[in-house]
Amino acid sequence: MAQRLLIDLVLSEELCTDRDHARNLILRGNVYVNGHRASKPAASVSTDAVITLEDNRRAVSRAGQKLEFAFDTWHLDVNDRVAADVGGSRRGFHGMPALPRRTPGICHRGRQGTAQLEDT
């Protein structure tokens, strides 16, 4: 029976968006292995283990949580709108994943530097 790190299994099962998100979910106690709460990202786990996720948050980051809150509080409709994240950090603005769930027309992410737009 092959073994892998829990964080790698969570990523391969596509239960989260990136390695940082996977690590945070595990450390918060939101990941279960065969029905038992897992708490160590580097735990060695069988590749045939059943990995489940209990995540109450829809947004990955604090910025995403704030954006979701604004959408819900003020009933903002971004359907068929153009969204832009200007002045993003090296990894971009983490609120952007909240937008596709709301089906905007187009999302652009601008990174520091020049001529660096990324369609999402």
JOWO-V463858 format. One record per pair of residues at least 12 apart in sequence whose C-alpha atoms are under 10 Angstrom apart, sorted by the first residue. I is the first residue (numbers start at 1). J is the second residue. Records with the same first field share a line. If there is no record, write none. Layout:
I->J / J
This chain:
1->45 / 46 / 47 / 48
2->44 / 45 / 46 / 47 / 48
3->43 / 44 / 45 / 46 / 47 / 48 / 49
4->42 / 43 / 44 / 45 / 46 / 47
5->40 / 41 / 42 / 43 / 44 / 45 / 46 / 47
6->22 / 23 / 26 / 31 / 32 / 33 / 38 / 39 / 40 / 41 / 42 / 43 / 44 / 45 / 46 / 47 / 49 / 51
7->19 / 20 / 21 / 22 / 23 / 24 / 25 / 26 / 31 / 40 / 41 / 42 / 43 / 44 / 45
8->22 / 23 / 41 / 42 / 43 / 44 / 45
9->22 / 41 / 44 / 45 / 46 / 47 / 48 / 49 / 50 / 51
10->22 / 23 / 25 / 26 / 31 / 32 / 33 / 41 / 51 / 52 / 53
11->23
13->50 / 51 / 52
15->31 / 51 / 52 / 53 / 55
16->53 / 55 / 60
17->60 / 97
18->60
19->41
20->60
21->59 / 60 / 61
22->41 / 60
23->39 / 40 / 41 / 42
24->39 / 41 / 60
25->38 / 39 / 41 / 53 / 54 / 55 / 57 / 60
26->38 / 39 / 40 / 41 / 42 / 53 / 54
27->39 / 40 / 41
28->40 / 54 / 55
29->53 / 54 / 55
30->52 / 53 / 54 / 55 / 56
31->51 / 52 / 53 / 54 / 55
32->49 / 50 / 51 / 52 / 53 / 54
33->45 / 46 / 49 / 50 / 51 / 52 / 53
34->48 / 49 / 50 / 51 / 52
35->49 / 50 / 51 / 52 / 53
36->50 / 51 / 52
37->51 / 52 / 53 / 54
38->51
58->97 / 98 / 101
59->94 / 95 / 96 / 97 / 98
60->94 / 95 / 96 / 97 / 98
61->93 / 94 / 95 / 96 / 97 / 98
62->94 / 95
63->93 / 94 / 95 / 96 / 98
64->93 / 94 / 95 / 96 / 97 / 98 / 99
65->94 / 95 / 98
66->95 / 98
67->94 / 95 / 96 / 97 / 98 / 99
68->95 / 97 / 98 / 99 / 102
71->98 / 99 / 102
76->102
77->102 / 103 / 104
78->99 / 100 / 101 / 102 / 103 / 104 / 105 / 106
79->99 / 100 / 101 / 102 / 103 / 104 / 105 / 106
80->102 / 103 / 104 / 105 / 106
81->103 / 104 / 105 / 106 / 107
82->104 / 105 / 106 / 107 / 108
83->96 / 99 / 100 / 104 / 105 / 106 / 107 / 108 / 109
84->96 / 106 / 107 / 108 / 109 / 110 / 117 / 119
85->107 / 108 / 109 / 110 / 111 / 117 / 118
86->108 / 109 / 110 / 111 / 112 / 117
87->109 / 110 / 111 / 112 / 113
88->109 / 110 / 111 / 112 / 113
89->110 / 111 / 112
90->110 / 111 / 112 / 113
91->111 / 112
92->109 / 110 / 111 / 112 / 118
93->109 / 110 / 111
96->108 / 109 / 120
97->120
99->120
100->120
106->119 / 120
107->119 / 120
108->120
